[in-house]
């Protein structure tokens, strides 16, 4: 993925708003701790353009369960797969949705004052990851309304994608790291919507 090929969404929130959103997210959860709050208020924070693959798809899945078979169809729009291979996938997913209507063509001046993270995940890899995510959502939708014993034994037989599109985009993030009781937390803020999320880093 080349940055010049990617559309962008604008940074709509400055540093003060990003810190306020992070602090509010911390305080709404059991995570609240003086150290993490101090980090959100005044610790190092970075604003970066992060590469994503944005995927739209129509998916048709065949499923079976005890004495049952069926088909379920779903449309997926704006499914974002982070192209930074070392990024926390759960954290990136928690920042959705992204404002697709605000996307605009690449403009080098928009990127000049912030770091552009290097893309390390290929288009094919992103489509494969998106497929796994869509399969989870398709199976969850097929299981709704079924008895508990039936739900546990249901599975997908196969998924077809009559329509699928994938494009590179650069999305605006504020992010920082902090510690709570010895565990490292990654906090990120969607630079277009102000939505904040956090996730504990995996133990090394």
Secondary structure, 3 states (H helix, E strand, C coil): CCHHHCEECCCCCCHHHHHHHHHHHHHCCCCCCHHHHHHHHHCCCEEEEEEEEEEEEEEEEEEEECCEEEEEEEEEEEEEEECCCCCCHHHHHHCCCCCHHHCECCCHHHHCCCEECCCCCCHHHHHHHHHHHHHHHHHHHHHCCCCHHHHCCCEEEEEEEEEEEEEEEEEEEEEEEEEECCEEEEEEEECCCCCEEEEECCCC
